Amino acid sequence: MSPVGLLSLAFAGRDPVVLARGARAALQACLGERSPALAYAAVLHRFYQAGRRIAVFWPYAETLWGVALWWRQLLAESLGKRRDLDGHEIRVGPCPLPALGVSDQHSVHQLFMEGPDDKWFSFVELARFRKDVAIPELYPDRPALAYLGGKSFATLMHAERRGTQHALQQAGRPCALITVPELDEHTLGELLMMLEMAISFAGKLFHLDPYDQPGVEAGKRASWALLGREGAGEAAGIEQALAPDPAWCFPAEPGA
């Protein structure tokens, strides 16, 4: 929502004013009595306290994959903190894990179903896709394929998401569902603002500052020192600390 982000959106051919309007509408809703952001923050905090330390964010739309990666950064930088507001060491922070639709349904779902019970899931579904394609009615003599004939890819995607969510819930894995009517500037602004507000509320529940990032700054300072930036510190100590252990290096060939 910063000028840099909105200007980049304009260069990408989208309307930043409409996105800001959507964000403003979501802000008003999130500050109301039935706040979706506060509800989401409370769930996030409650599951973390109950030992579900991994928050899986799972959009069933390729166009929302960037939002999943943005969500990972938002949650990790905002809630992964060593100290609380009183200076006490707490070392808290849910681990965000983005997943993508059917692709990750067939890569990590087995782990989600039968692996450690330390996760909870946020599915994000587009109610309407920008484009849809009908599956051809072919091979009527092959029941394993014929049942798909005439159905749309949107119908297929919705069924895949619902089936995956149902299986997880039957296995005792808690799930939430965020439904986006359709993807445009207004609904994207609403979604981003709702998630930003949820993280702000979660910071209050965890009793920490979600608006600083001292861990990120530590890495930046070390990089600056290695690049010779004035006043950033000495690079020699960093180089020594990063030097590989010779015992774990392959022996070099003679003359190499």
N, C-alpha and C positions, 0 to 999 in steps of 0.2 A: 504493500500500500504506500510505499515511499515514492517520492518523485522519480527516483531512478527506475523503480519497477514499473511505474505507470508510463513513463516515457518509453521504456523498452517495449511495453505492450502496444503502444501507439505505432512504433516502428514496425511491429509485427503485423500491423494491419487490423488491430482490434481497437475497440472503443474504451479507453480508460475511464471515461465519465460514467458509462453504464456499469462497469465493474465497481467503481466507487459507490454508485447508488445501491448496488446489490449488497455491498459490504455494510453500508449504512443501515439498510433494512435489517440485515442479520444482527447488527450491533444492538438495535432497538429491541429485537426479539430476545437476544441473549441477556439483556439487562432487565427483562420483564419477569413476571412471577413464574412463568413456565419456561425457564431458560434451558434450551437444548444444550448449550455449552456447559452450564453448571451441572446438568445431569451427566453429561459425558465425563466431566472432570471428576465427579464423585465416583463414577464407576471405575475410572482409571486409578484413582487413589485407593479405593476399596480393594480392588483386585491386587494391586501392588502390596498392600498390607497383608493380604491373604496368601502371599507367596507367588502370585502370578506376575512375574517380573518382566515378561516379554509381551509387548503389545504389537500384535500383527495387524497391519493396515492393508486391506485386500480389495482394491478396486477391480471390478469386472468390466473394464473398458480400457483399451489401449490408450485412449486420449487422456485418461486420468493417471497414467503412470508417473508423469512429472509431479502431480500432486502428492503421490505416495512418497517420492524421493524428497520433496519439500517437507512433508510431514515428518520424515525421519530426522531431518536437520532441526526442524522446529522443536520436536520433543526432546531430542538428545541434548541440544545446546541449552534449552530452557530448564530442564528438570534434572539433568545429570550434574549434581552439585556435591561438593565435599562438605560444605558448612551451611547451617541454617541462618536465619536472620539474626539470631543471637550470638553467632560465632561458634556455636557448638559443632563438632565434627559429626556428620550424619552419613555421608557417602550414600546418597540415594539416587534413584533415577531409573524409571522403566526403560528397558531396551527396546527401541522401535525396530520392527522388522517388516519392511514392505514386501508384498507379494502381488503378483499380477495374474488375475483371472484364471482362465483354464490352463495357461502355461504352468503356473506354479501349483495348480491343482494336481498336475501330473509330475511334479518334481519334489515338493516338500509336504504334500498332504498326508502321506503315510507317516511321516514323523509327527505331524500335528495330531493325527488320530491316535497313534499308539506309542508315541515317545513320551518324554517327561511332561507331566501335567502342570506346566509352569507358564502357560500362555493364555491370552484371551484375544478375541478376533473382532475387528471392525470391518465389515463388508461395506463396500461403496458400490451402488448400482445406479446405472443410468436407466431411467424409466423409458426414455425414447432415444434411440440412436439417430444421428444425422442421416445416415443412409442404412438401408436394409436390403438384403438379397434373399430371394426365395431359393430353397434347396430343390433342385430338380427332382421330379418324380420318376426315378429310374429304378431298374431292377425290381419290378414288382414280384418276381418269383423268389426273391431273397429277403426273407423277413428281417434279417439282421440289418438291412439297409432300407427296406421299403418304408418302414415306419417314420423315417425322417422326411420322406418326399412331401413337398408342398409346404412344409414348415419354413419359417423364416429363420435367419441366423440370429435375430434378436430373441426369438422364442427359445432357440437353442441355448443362447448365453444365459438367459434368465433361468432356464431349467438347470443348467450346470451350477449356477450360483446357489440356487435354492437347494439342490441336492447336496452340495458340499456343506452348506450351513446346517442342513438337517442332520447329516452324518456326524458333524462335529458336536452338535447339541446332544445327539443321542449318546455320544461318547463322553458326555459330561463336560465338554469344553464350552464355556460361555461365549456368546456371540452378540454383537450389536449390528444393526443395519442402518446405514445412512443412504437415503434415496435422493438422487438428484433428478428432478423432472426431465431436464435436457441440458446439454452443455452449451452455454453461451456466456457472455461476459457477466450478465447479471447473476446467474446461478453460481458461476465460479467465484464471484465476489462474495456471495453468501456463504459458500462452503469454506473459503479461506478464512473469512472473518469468524465464523463459528468455531473453527479449529483453533485460531489464535486466541479467542476468548476462553476456550476450554483450557488451554495451556496456562493462561493467566490465572484462572480460577484454581487450577491444579497446583500452581506455585503457592497460592495462599494455603491450600490444604496441606501441602508438604512443608509449609513454613520456611520457604526459601525465596530467593530473588530470581525470577525467571528471565530477567532482562540483562544479566551479565554472563560472561563466558571466560572466566579466568584460565580454564584449561586450554582453550583455543589460543589465548594470548601467549601462554607459555611456549607453545610450539612455534608461534610466529616469532617470538623474540629469539629463540634458538636458530631459526632459519635466517633471521637478519644478521645474527652474529657470524654464521657460516658464510654469508654473502659479503661480509665486511662492512656492514652499515655502522656508521659512527654512533658510539654510545650504546650499542646493543650488547656488548660483552665480548669476552674472549672466545675465539673459535677453537683454540688448541684443546681446552678441556673437553669440549663437545666431541671433537674428532677422536680424542683418546677414549672417551666413553663408548663411542660407536665402533671402535676398531674391532674387527672380527677375531674370534679366538682361533689361533693357529691350529689347535687340536682338532677343530671341526672343518678345516679347509682341505680340499683335495690337494695332494702333492702336485706341484707343477712339473711339467715335462722338462727334461734336461734342455737347457738353452732357452726356455720360455721366459 
